[in-house]
Amino acid sequence: MEVVSKIATALDITPDLLTKRIVFWKMIETIDYILQTLRDVDVLKAMKLIFLIDYETYKKDGKKLLDLEYWRWHRGPFNKEIYQLEEFFSKEKEHYQPIHCSNYTVLEKKDIQQIEDIIKKFGDMSATELMKHTYTTSPMK
């Protein structure tokens, strides 16, 4: 956290604003990684996979990868920031297309491994199957 404070001071912005920007870019890189790995990902599937990434990393490390807040919604966990990212990702039919980040500047190697683990475990599930599975997690019960 000391590094964030120093960078924020150098940029003449608040540490909170800098942290929000880092989390935002990390979210974009995470979604892009998912989209480059899987086909036919709509907003519902992306949101459920990101919830599961945060949920599983919290269980493993005591800290969420993206540290987002989720609300229990009739279609599974919901996060408005993820939903609002539509402007960054073009759509073909109802499925997002990757923006193809050439290199990941915020995601670390361990973050990518955690994302890959979730994709391997849940990537073949439909959005509906993911929605049902997320309701079995302790935060959504």
Accessible surface in RSA format (square Angstrom, percent):
REM  Atomic radii and reference values for relative SASA: ProtOr
REM  Chains: A
REM  Algorithm: Lee & Richards
REM  Probe-radius: 1.40
REM  Slices: 20
REM RES _ NUM      All-atoms   Total-Side   Main-Chain    Non-polar    All polar
REM                ABS   REL    ABS   REL    ABS   REL    ABS   REL    ABS   REL
RES MET A   1   162.18  84.0 118.43  78.4  43.75 104.2  99.18  84.3  63.00  83.5
RES GLU A   2   119.80  68.8 110.41  83.5   9.39  22.4  49.88  96.5  69.91  57.1
RES VAL A   3   100.37  66.0  99.97  90.5   0.39   0.9 100.30  87.1   0.07   0.2
RES VAL A   4    26.60  17.5  26.60  24.1   0.00   0.0  26.60  23.1   0.00   0.0
RES SER A   5    45.29  38.3  45.03  60.1   0.26   0.6  25.91  55.2  19.38  27.2
RES LYS A   6   133.61  65.2 124.10  76.1   9.51  22.6  81.99  73.8  51.62  55.0
RES ILE A   7    78.17  44.5  76.05  56.7   2.13   5.1  78.17  56.3   0.00   0.0
RES ALA A   8     0.45   0.4   0.45   0.7   0.00   0.0   0.45   0.6   0.00   0.0
RES THR A   9   108.66  77.3  90.68  91.9  17.99  42.9  71.73  96.3  36.93  55.8
RES ALA A  10    87.24  80.2  46.23  71.3  41.01  93.3  58.13  81.9  29.11  77.1
RES LEU A  11   104.81  58.4  83.77  59.9  21.04  52.9  87.68  61.6  17.13  46.1
RES ASP A  12   131.25  91.9 110.00 109.5  21.25  50.2  30.56  71.9 100.69 100.4
RES ILE A  13    43.97  25.0  26.90  20.0  17.07  41.1  36.89  26.6   7.08  19.2
RES THR A  14    82.78  58.9  79.68  80.8   3.10   7.4  75.86 101.9   6.92  10.5
RES PRO A  15    56.57  41.2  56.53  51.5   0.05   0.2  56.57  46.7   0.00   0.0
RES ASP A  16    86.40  60.5  80.39  80.0   6.02  14.2  33.18  78.1  53.22  53.1
RES LEU A  17    68.99  38.4  67.41  48.2   1.59   4.0  68.65  48.2   0.34   0.9
RES LEU A  18    16.69   9.3  16.69  11.9   0.00   0.0  16.69  11.7   0.00   0.0
RES THR A  19    45.88  32.6  45.67  46.3   0.21   0.5  45.38  60.9   0.50   0.8
RES LYS A  20   127.50  62.2 120.55  74.0   6.95  16.5  75.05  67.6  52.44  55.9
RES ARG A  21   135.93  57.1 130.50  66.5   5.43  12.9  47.37  64.7  88.56  53.7
RES ILE A  22    63.55  36.2  61.26  45.6   2.29   5.5  63.50  45.7   0.05   0.1
RES VAL A  23    36.68  24.1  36.68  33.2   0.00   0.0  36.68  31.9   0.00   0.0
RES PHE A  24    77.21  38.6  75.87  47.0   1.34   3.5  76.97  46.7   0.24   0.7
RES TRP A  25    96.01  38.5  96.01  46.5   0.00   0.0  92.69  49.4   3.32   5.4
RES LYS A  26    36.77  17.9  36.77  22.6   0.00   0.0   3.45   3.1  33.32  35.5
RES MET A  27     1.99   1.0   1.99   1.3   0.00   0.0   1.99   1.7   0.00   0.0
RES ILE A  28     0.09   0.1   0.09   0.1   0.00   0.0   0.09   0.1   0.00   0.0
RES GLU A  29     0.72   0.4   0.72   0.5   0.00   0.0   0.00   0.0   0.72   0.6
RES THR A  30     0.00   0.0   0.00   0.0   0.00   0.0   0.00   0.0   0.00   0.0
RES ILE A  31     3.84   2.2   3.84   2.9   0.00   0.0   3.84   2.8   0.00   0.0
RES ASP A  32     0.00   0.0   0.00   0.0   0.00   0.0   0.00   0.0   0.00   0.0
RES TYR A  33    34.45  16.1  34.44  19.6   0.01   0.0  19.35  14.5  15.09  18.6
RES ILE A  34     0.26   0.1   0.26   0.2   0.00   0.0   0.26   0.2   0.00   0.0
RES LEU A  35     9.50   5.3   1.66   1.2   7.84  19.7   1.66   1.2   7.83  21.1
RES GLN A  36    77.39  43.3  42.92  31.4  34.47  82.1  14.61  31.1  62.78  47.6
RES THR A  37    71.73  51.0  39.99  40.5  31.74  75.7  38.77  52.1  32.96  49.8
RES LEU A  38    28.86  16.1  20.30  14.5   8.56  21.5  22.76  16.0   6.10  16.4
RES ARG A  39   210.78  88.5 193.25  98.5  17.53  41.7  70.79  96.8 139.98  84.8
RES ASP A  40    98.30  68.9  81.57  81.2  16.72  39.5  16.00  37.7  82.30  82.1
RES VAL A  41     0.74   0.5   0.07   0.1   0.67   1.6   0.07   0.1   0.67   1.8
RES ASP A  42    39.97  28.0  39.83  39.6   0.14   0.3   7.33  17.3  32.64  32.6
RES VAL A  43    33.22  21.9  31.37  28.4   1.86   4.5  31.37  27.3   1.86   5.0
RES LEU A  44    15.90   8.9  14.57  10.4   1.33   3.3  15.90  11.2   0.00   0.0
RES LYS A  45    20.28   9.9  20.28  12.4   0.00   0.0   4.32   3.9  15.96  17.0
RES ALA A  46     0.62   0.6   0.62   1.0   0.00   0.0   0.62   0.9   0.00   0.0
RES MET A  47     3.48   1.8   3.48   2.3   0.00   0.0   3.34   2.8   0.14   0.2
RES LYS A  48     0.04   0.0   0.04   0.0   0.00   0.0   0.00   0.0   0.04   0.0
RES LEU A  49     0.20   0.1   0.20   0.1   0.00   0.0   0.20   0.1   0.00   0.0
RES ILE A  50     0.02   0.0   0.00   0.0   0.02   0.0   0.00   0.0   0.02   0.0
RES PHE A  51     6.56   3.3   6.56   4.1   0.00   0.0   6.56   4.0   0.00   0.0
RES LEU A  52     0.07   0.0   0.07   0.1   0.00   0.0   0.07   0.1   0.00   0.0
RES ILE A  53     0.12   0.1   0.12   0.1   0.00   0.0   0.12   0.1   0.00   0.0
RES ASP A  54     0.99   0.7   0.99   1.0   0.00   0.0   0.98   2.3   0.01   0.0
RES TYR A  55    35.22  16.4  29.96  17.0   5.26  13.7  18.71  14.1  16.51  20.4
RES GLU A  56    35.28  20.3  32.42  24.5   2.86   6.8  11.26  21.8  24.02  19.6
RES THR A  57     4.39   3.1   3.74   3.8   0.65   1.6   4.39   5.9   0.00   0.0
RES TYR A  58   122.51  57.2 119.75  68.1   2.77   7.2  71.32  53.6  51.19  63.1
RES LYS A  59   123.63  60.3  87.19  53.5  36.44  86.8  58.41  52.6  65.22  69.5
RES LYS A  60   145.97  71.2 109.48  67.2  36.49  86.9  83.76  75.4  62.21  66.3
RES ASP A  61    76.05  53.3  41.99  41.8  34.06  80.5  26.37  62.1  49.68  49.5
RES GLY A  62    53.04  65.4   0.00   N/A  53.04  65.4  27.80  76.3  25.24  56.5
RES LYS A  63   149.16  72.8 143.09  87.8   6.07  14.4  89.51  80.6  59.65  63.5
RES LYS A  64    56.67  27.6  52.84  32.4   3.83   9.1  30.57  27.5  26.10  27.8
RES LEU A  65    17.27   9.6   4.07   2.9  13.20  33.2   9.84   6.9   7.43  20.0
RES LEU A  66     0.48   0.3   0.00   0.0   0.48   1.2   0.48   0.3   0.00   0.0
RES ASP A  67    98.30  68.9  80.96  80.6  17.34  41.0  12.35  29.1  85.95  85.7
RES LEU A  68    11.33   6.3   9.56   6.8   1.78   4.5  11.33   8.0   0.00   0.0
RES GLU A  69   120.20  69.0 115.40  87.3   4.80  11.4  41.89  81.0  78.31  63.9
RES TYR A  70    34.20  16.0   8.41   4.8  25.78  67.1   8.41   6.3  25.78  31.8
RES TRP A  71   118.73  47.6 116.55  56.4   2.18   5.1  89.71  47.8  29.02  47.1
RES ARG A  72   145.58  61.1 112.86  57.5  32.72  77.9  47.23  64.6  98.34  59.6
RES TRP A  73    84.53  33.9  79.09  38.3   5.43  12.8  66.15  35.3  18.37  29.8
RES HIS A  74   139.12  76.0 110.18  76.6  28.93  74.0  90.09  92.8  49.03  57.0
RES ARG A  75   106.23  44.6 106.23  54.2   0.00   0.0  17.26  23.6  88.97  53.9
RES GLY A  76     0.00   0.0   0.00   N/A   0.00   0.0   0.00   0.0   0.00   0.0
RES PRO A  77     0.00   0.0   0.00   0.0   0.00   0.0   0.00   0.0   0.00   0.0
RES PHE A  78    46.73  23.4  46.73  28.9   0.00   0.0  46.73  28.3   0.00   0.0
RES ASN A  79     0.59   0.4   0.59   0.6   0.00   0.0   0.00   0.0   0.59   0.6
RES LYS A  80   106.44  51.9 106.26  65.2   0.19   0.4  49.89  44.9  56.55  60.2
RES GLU A  81    63.99  36.7  61.86  46.8   2.12   5.1  28.89  55.9  35.10  28.7
RES ILE A  82     1.50   0.9   0.16   0.1   1.35   3.2   0.16   0.1   1.35   3.7
RES TYR A  83   103.15  48.2 102.03  58.1   1.12   2.9  55.97  42.1  47.18  58.2
RES GLN A  84   112.95  63.2  99.90  73.0  13.05  31.1  40.14  85.4  72.80  55.2
RES LEU A  85     4.24   2.4   4.15   3.0   0.09   0.2   4.24   3.0   0.00   0.0
RES GLU A  86    62.18  35.7  53.92  40.8   8.26  19.7  17.49  33.8  44.70  36.5
RES GLU A  87   150.86  86.6 105.28  79.6  45.58 108.5  47.90  92.7 102.95  84.1
RES PHE A  88    74.87  37.5  60.53  37.5  14.34  37.3  64.70  39.2  10.17  29.1
RES PHE A  89     4.80   2.4   1.18   0.7   3.62   9.4   2.00   1.2   2.80   8.0
RES SER A  90    76.79  64.9  61.18  81.6  15.61  36.0  54.71 116.5  22.09  30.9
RES LYS A  91    89.83  43.8  56.79  34.8  33.05  78.7  31.78  28.6  58.05  61.8
RES GLU A  92   111.25  63.9 105.53  79.8   5.72  13.6  32.64  63.1  78.61  64.2
RES LYS A  93   179.80  87.7 144.93  88.9  34.87  83.0 104.03  93.6  75.77  80.7
RES GLU A  94   116.58  66.9 114.48  86.6   2.10   5.0  54.15 104.7  62.43  51.0
RES HIS A  95    54.38  29.7  54.38  37.8   0.00   0.0  31.39  32.4  22.98  26.7
RES TYR A  96    13.59   6.3   7.47   4.2   6.13  15.9   7.05   5.3   6.54   8.1
RES GLN A  97    58.05  32.5  57.79  42.2   0.27   0.6  17.65  37.6  40.41  30.6
RES PRO A  98    30.55  22.3  18.74  17.1  11.82  43.0  18.74  15.5  11.82  73.4
RES ILE A  99    69.90  39.8  42.93  32.0  26.97  65.0  48.51  34.9  21.39  58.1
RES HIS A 100   118.39  64.7 103.46  71.9  14.92  38.2  75.16  77.5  43.22  50.3
RES CYS A 101    24.35  18.4   6.50   7.3  17.85  42.0  12.08  30.6  12.27  13.2
RES SER A 102   116.86  98.8  73.25  97.8  43.61 100.5  54.28 115.6  62.58  87.7
RES ASN A 103   101.99  70.3  92.11  89.0   9.88  23.8  33.11  79.7  68.87  66.6
RES TYR A 104    53.20  24.8  28.34  16.1  24.86  64.7  26.46  19.9  26.75  33.0
RES THR A 105   102.16  72.7  64.21  65.1  37.95  90.4  64.78  87.0  37.38  56.5
RES VAL A 106    35.09  23.1  23.68  21.4  11.41  27.5  27.51  23.9   7.58  20.6
RES LEU A 107    10.98   6.1   0.00   0.0  10.98  27.6   0.00   0.0  10.98  29.6
RES GLU A 108   101.44  58.2  95.50  72.3   5.94  14.1  37.02  71.6  64.42  52.6
RES LYS A 109   184.86  90.2 173.30 106.3  11.56  27.5 118.86 107.0  66.00  70.3
RES LYS A 110   123.02  60.0 115.20  70.7   7.82  18.6  92.27  83.0  30.75  32.8
RES ASP A 111     2.07   1.4   2.07   2.1   0.00   0.0   0.00   0.0   2.07   2.1
RES ILE A 112    38.06  21.7  38.06  28.4   0.00   0.0  38.06  27.4   0.00   0.0
RES GLN A 113    82.81  46.3  81.91  59.9   0.90   2.2  37.95  80.8  44.86  34.0
RES GLN A 114    14.82   8.3  13.06   9.5   1.76   4.2   8.51  18.1   6.31   4.8
RES ILE A 115     0.00   0.0   0.00   0.0   0.00   0.0   0.00   0.0   0.00   0.0
RES GLU A 116    50.88  29.2  49.91  37.8   0.97   2.3  12.73  24.6  38.15  31.2
RES ASP A 117    59.84  41.9  54.63  54.4   5.22  12.3  25.30  59.5  34.55  34.5
RES ILE A 118     7.55   4.3   7.55   5.6   0.00   0.0   7.55   5.4   0.00   0.0
RES ILE A 119    14.19   8.1  10.47   7.8   3.71   8.9  10.47   7.5   3.71  10.1
RES LYS A 120   159.53  77.8 126.39  77.6  33.14  78.9  93.11  83.8  66.42  70.8
RES LYS A 121   133.00  64.9 101.94  62.5  31.06  74.0  73.29  66.0  59.71  63.6
RES PHE A 122     9.04   4.5   8.79   5.4   0.25   0.6   9.04   5.5   0.00   0.0
RES GLY A 123     2.97   3.7   0.00   N/A   2.97   3.7   0.59   1.6   2.39   5.3
RES ASP A 124   148.19 103.8 114.24 113.7  33.95  80.3  42.08  99.0 106.10 105.8
RES MET A 125    53.55  27.7  52.00  34.4   1.55   3.7  50.29  42.8   3.26   4.3
RES SER A 126    54.65  46.2  45.39  60.6   9.26  21.3  49.40 105.2   5.25   7.4
RES ALA A 127    16.93  15.6  12.89  19.9   4.04   9.2  12.89  18.2   4.04  10.7
RES THR A 128    68.72  48.9  68.50  69.4   0.22   0.5  35.33  47.5  33.39  50.5
RES GLU A 129    85.94  49.3  82.71  62.6   3.23   7.7  29.15  56.4  56.79  46.4
RES LEU A 130     0.00   0.0   0.00   0.0   0.00   0.0   0.00   0.0   0.00   0.0
RES MET A 131    33.64  17.4  33.64  22.3   0.00   0.0  33.30  28.3   0.34   0.5
RES LYS A 132   132.72  64.7 126.80  77.8   5.92  14.1  77.07  69.4  55.64  59.3
RES HIS A 133    55.51  30.3  50.74  35.3   4.77  12.2  36.56  37.7  18.95  22.0
RES THR A 134     0.00   0.0   0.00   0.0   0.00   0.0   0.00   0.0   0.00   0.0
RES TYR A 135    51.58  24.1  43.82  24.9   7.77  20.2  42.04  31.6   9.55  11.8
RES THR A 136    81.21  57.8  68.22  69.2  13.00  31.0  63.60  85.4  17.61  26.6
RES THR A 137     7.15   5.1   4.09   4.1   3.06   7.3   7.15   9.6   0.00   0.0
RES SER A 138    82.36  69.6  63.66  85.0  18.69  43.1  46.13  98.2  36.23  50.8
RES PRO A 139    74.78  54.5  39.52  36.0  35.25 128.2  52.57  43.4  22.21 138.0
RES MET A 140     7.13   3.7   7.13   4.7   0.00   0.0   7.13   6.1   0.00   0.0
RES LYS A 141   167.92  81.9 114.78  70.4  53.15 126.5  83.26  74.9  84.66  90.2
END  Absolute sums over single chains surface
CHAIN  1 A     8613.5       7270.9       1342.6       4802.2       3811.3
END  Absolute sums over all chains
TOTAL          8613.5       7270.9       1342.6       4802.2       3811.3
